[in-house]
């Protein structure tokens, strides 16, 4: 049975990397950036670093995670930086359960809106579908932002 918990531990670093690699969605520099955020969080703690984490654990260990934080340039906006489910655990609704838990945590912290940025490459069609199914609306599309034919898609949901 899957269990959601807040925070990460040093032993989770390798699991987070394995989850990201399993998806075949991320460039190497993106994976390295995620691991740098893990290291910063482990070094400084969630409150000081501003990076909040949730993870889903089952009999296989950590199978999904998310990373989010308060936007310092807004009174009540938060941003989802990462959400990923291990390829072997996809299609079990773990991402949706994790998203709801994140939204609840943000509400408890006084947040009123969650912003998400993602790629608009065809590979990310299922990701965009996931956000729409979870009540997010496309707010902007920035053509060729990440590269030729790779727009930045900006989604948001009022919590």
N, C-alpha and C positions, 0 to 999 in steps of 0.2 A: 504494500500500500504506500502511495506517495505521501510525503510530508513536506510542508513548506516551512522554512525557517529564515529568520532575518540574520544577516551577517555572513562573513566568510572567515575561514581559518587558513593558516599556512598550507595545510594539506589539501585544500580545495584548489589551489593554483593549477596543479597538473590536470585536475578534472575540468576546470574551466577551459584550459587550452585544448584538451581532448574534445570537448563539446564543440568549440569553435571550429576545429579542424574537421570534425565529422560532418559538418553541414555542407562543406564545399561552397559556401557563400562568400567567405571573407578573403580579401587579399592578405598576404603575409604581413604587410605593415599594419593592417588593422588588427590582426591577432597580437602583434607585438605591442600595439597601443593598449589593447585590453589588458594585457599582462602587466604593463606599466601602471595602469590604474589599480589592478589587484595589489601590486607591490606598494603603491602609495597608500592604499587603504590599510593594508596590513601594518605599514610603518607608522601611520598617523592616526588610525582609527576612522570610523565612518563619520563621526560628527566633525572632526577637524578637517578631514580631507574633503568632505562634502559629497563623497561617493557612498551611496547606500546600496546594499546588496540583499537579494533574496535568492534562495536556492531551493530546488526540489530534489529530495532524496528518496530513493526507493531501495529495493533489495540489491540493485546494481551499484548503489552509491549515488553521487550527485549526477543527475541526468538533465538538469535544466538550471539556468540562472538568469538573473536580470540585475542590471545596474542602472541607477537613476539618481537624480539630485535636484535640488532647488536651484532655479535660475537666479543668480545673484543680482541680475539687472531687472527683476520683476518683483512685484509685491506678492504674487500668489501663483506664479507659473513654475512648473517643474518640467524636467526633461527626462525622457527614457533614453539612456545611452546605449544599452545593450540588452537584448533578450535573445536567448538561444536555447534550443532543446536538442539534445543529442539525437543524431539521425536514427538510432535504434529505438528511441522513445517517442518519435513523432506520431501524430494522429491519435494521441491518447487524451487530447484536450488539456495537457499540462500547461501549455502556453497560455491558454485562456484562464485557467485557474490562477496561474502566477500573475497574470495581468490584473485580475480582480484584486488579488492580495496587495499588489503595488498601489492600485488606485485607493484601496481602503487605508493603506499606510499614509499615503499622501494627504488624504482627507483629514486623517487624525492629526497631521502636522500643519493643518490650515491651508493646504494647497487647494486650488480651485480649478486648475486646468493642467493637463498633461500634454506636452508637445513631443512629437516623434519625428525624426528625420531618417529617411531610408533611400536607398537607390531606386531608380525607376527602370533599371535594366530588366529585360524580360525574365531573367533568373529570379527576380524579386517579386514576380506577380503573385506568388503564393503568400509572401510576406505582406504585401499590400492588401490582399484578400483577408488575411488574418486581422489586420488592423480594422478594416471596414466591418467585418463580422463582430468585432468587439466594440463597435460604436464610435470609431474614430472617423473623422471626415478630412478629406484632402483640403488643405488650406492654400497650398502653393506648390508649384512645380517650377524649379529653376533649371532651365534647359542647359545641358552639357556641363553641369556643375562639377561632377566628379571626373568627367572626361567626355570625349565625343560620344553622343548617343546615350549618355548616362546622367539623367537629370536627378537632382535632389528633390525628393517628394517629402513635403512637410504635412504631417497629420496632427490633429489635435482633438481632444475630447474635454468638454466641460464636466468636471466631477461634481 
